[in-house]
Amino acid sequence: MNKVELVEEVSNQTGITKRRARNVLNAMTKAITNALSNGEKITLVDFGTFRVAHRKAREGRNPQTGEKLEIPAKKVPKFRAGKNLREAVR
């Protein structure tokens, strides 16, 4: 499912227009992005939790040449599915 299909599904399930559904989806993703960029954790009960994880610097290799290279430390977004979502997927 892509964003257009998700907007259509939200529109169908809620009875709102596709434009409003798209605006709601955009606002939600922007709010999650802003919270994560500020180091906050977002918990949607029964759905899952978004958080920021820290990856340590490490040594890697160029697969073509075998040359060693340093991979810098960085922050990455993580999602952990909640109980109801995990059970629904089973």
C-alpha positions as CSV (number, residue, x, y, z in Angstrom):
1,M,0.0,0.0,0.0
2,N,1.4,3.4,-0.9
3,K,0.4,6.9,0.4
4,V,-2.3,7.4,-2.2
5,E,-3.9,4.1,-1.4
6,L,-3.7,4.8,2.3
7,V,-5.3,8.2,1.9
8,E,-8.1,6.5,-0.1
9,E,-8.6,3.9,2.6
10,V,-8.7,6.5,5.4
11,S,-11.2,8.5,3.4
12,N,-13.4,5.5,2.8
13,Q,-13.3,4.4,6.5
14,T,-14.0,7.8,8.0
15,G,-16.3,9.4,5.4
16,I,-14.1,12.4,5.0
17,T,-12.8,13.7,1.7
18,K,-9.5,12.5,0.2
19,R,-8.1,16.0,0.6
20,R,-8.9,16.0,4.3
21,A,-7.5,12.5,4.7
22,R,-4.3,13.5,2.9
23,N,-4.0,16.6,5.2
24,V,-4.5,14.5,8.3
25,L,-1.9,11.9,7.1
26,N,0.6,14.7,6.3
27,A,0.0,16.4,9.7
28,M,0.6,13.0,11.5
29,T,3.8,12.2,9.7
30,K,5.1,15.8,10.2
31,A,4.3,15.6,14.0
32,I,6.1,12.2,14.3
33,T,9.1,13.5,12.3
34,N,9.3,16.7,14.5
35,A,9.0,14.7,17.7
36,L,11.7,12.2,16.6
37,S,14.0,15.0,15.5
38,N,13.7,16.5,19.0
39,G,14.7,13.1,20.5
40,E,11.2,12.3,21.8
41,K,9.5,8.9,21.8
42,I,6.0,8.5,20.3
43,T,3.8,5.7,21.6
44,L,0.6,4.8,19.9
45,V,-1.0,2.3,22.3
46,D,-1.8,-1.0,20.6
47,F,-0.1,0.1,17.4
48,G,3.5,0.7,18.3
49,T,6.3,3.0,19.4
50,F,8.6,5.2,17.3
51,R,12.0,6.2,18.8
52,V,15.4,7.4,18.0
53,A,18.3,4.8,18.2
54,H,22.0,5.6,18.3
55,R,24.3,3.6,16.1
56,K,27.9,3.5,17.2
57,A,30.8,4.3,14.8
58,R,32.1,1.1,13.2
59,E,34.5,-0.1,10.6
60,G,33.2,-1.4,7.3
61,R,34.5,-2.6,4.0
62,N,34.0,-1.6,0.4
63,P,32.5,-4.8,-1.1
64,Q,34.1,-4.1,-4.5
65,T,37.7,-3.3,-3.3
66,G,37.8,-4.8,0.2
67,E,39.1,-1.4,1.4
68,K,38.5,-0.6,5.0
69,L,36.4,2.5,5.8
70,E,35.1,4.2,8.9
71,I,31.3,4.3,9.2
72,P,30.4,7.3,11.5
73,A,28.0,7.2,14.4
74,K,24.5,8.3,13.6
75,K,20.9,8.5,14.9
76,V,18.3,6.4,13.1
77,P,14.5,6.1,13.5
78,K,13.2,2.8,14.9
79,F,9.7,1.4,15.1
80,R,8.5,-1.4,17.4
81,A,5.1,-2.9,16.7
82,G,2.6,-3.1,19.6
83,K,0.9,-6.2,20.7
84,N,-2.3,-5.8,18.7
85,L,-0.4,-5.0,15.5
86,R,1.9,-8.0,16.0
87,E,-1.2,-10.3,16.6
88,A,-3.0,-8.9,13.6
89,V,-0.1,-9.6,11.3
90,R,0.2,-13.2,12.5
